[in-house]
Amino acid sequence: MALQQGRDFVLADNITYVGTAGMGKGCLVGTHDRILVVPIEVTRVKGYIRYRSETTTLTLKGKNPAEMIRNFAAEDGVRLSDLSGLMDEIVAQVEGAVLHELSAIRRLKVKNSFFSRGIYLNKNDSNVGWTGYPLKKQDAVAFEEFYRGHPAAQQ
């Protein structure tokens, strides 16, 4: 049986990516144990005196990363451990991909309001050190439902 989006994992396929690979579009996939951020199409500015920009579009096995992850999860016989292994492979091979282990996250918030919409992670008990990823409205609803009741979301 294939993994089900919304029950076994959650996916936002068009987020704003800002990271070491540059700035542009990315995707965000989450399980109950991990969250992975992957750049899809990023622009990087190079140079000190003469600036030039370089746009890179990332594909995994010839597909958009979000599409590849969604197709992988839809295959029969795929388990959560297989998806977790794929996440490890992606973070090892893709520059700018970030993997958050939720066991290390002390506080997790999913906000879905007019002024703030996204998922926010903090490894500290204080209000210092938040890492946030903006989400579109429908993605924020899906993430909010998926992480409702998660131990890190209780604080």
Secondary structure in CASP SS format (residue, H / E / C, confidence):
PFRMAT SS
TARGET T0000
AUTHOR 0000-0000-0000
METHOD secondary structure of the structure
MODEL  1
M C 1.00
A C 1.00
L C 1.00
Q C 1.00
Q E 1.00
G C 1.00
R C 1.00
D C 1.00
F E 1.00
V E 1.00
L E 1.00
A E 1.00
D E 1.00
N E 1.00
I E 1.00
T E 1.00
Y E 1.00
V E 1.00
G E 1.00
T C 1.00
A C 1.00
G E 1.00
M E 1.00
G E 1.00
K E 1.00
G E 1.00
C E 1.00
L E 1.00
V E 1.00
G E 1.00
T C 1.00
H C 1.00
D C 1.00
R E 1.00
I E 1.00
L E 1.00
V E 1.00
V E 1.00
P E 1.00
I E 1.00
E E 1.00
V E 1.00
T E 1.00
R E 1.00
V E 1.00
K E 1.00
G C 1.00
Y C 1.00
I C 1.00
R C 1.00
Y C 1.00
R E 1.00
S E 1.00
E E 1.00
T E 1.00
T E 1.00
T E 1.00
L C 1.00
T C 1.00
L E 1.00
K C 1.00
G C 1.00
K E 1.00
N C 1.00
P H 1.00
A H 1.00
E H 1.00
M H 1.00
I H 1.00
R H 1.00
N H 1.00
F H 1.00
A H 1.00
A H 1.00
E C 1.00
D C 1.00
G C 1.00
V C 1.00
R C 1.00
L H 1.00
S H 1.00
D H 1.00
L H 1.00
S H 1.00
G H 1.00
L H 1.00
M H 1.00
D H 1.00
E H 1.00
I H 1.00
V H 1.00
A H 1.00
Q H 1.00
V C 1.00
E C 1.00
G C 1.00
A C 1.00
V E 1.00
L E 1.00
H E 1.00
E E 1.00
L C 1.00
S C 1.00
A C 1.00
I C 1.00
R C 1.00
R E 1.00
L E 1.00
K E 1.00
V E 1.00
K E 1.00
N E 1.00
S C 1.00
F C 1.00
F C 1.00
S C 1.00
R E 1.00
G E 1.00
I E 1.00
Y E 1.00
L E 1.00
N E 1.00
K C 1.00
N C 1.00
D C 1.00
S C 1.00
N C 1.00
V C 1.00
G C 1.00
W E 1.00
T E 1.00
G E 1.00
Y E 1.00
P E 1.00
L C 1.00
K C 1.00
K H 1.00
Q H 1.00
D H 1.00
A H 1.00
V H 1.00
A H 1.00
F H 1.00
E H 1.00
E H 1.00
F H 1.00
Y H 1.00
R C 1.00
G C 1.00
H C 1.00
P H 1.00
A H 1.00
A H 1.00
Q H 1.00
Q C 1.00
END
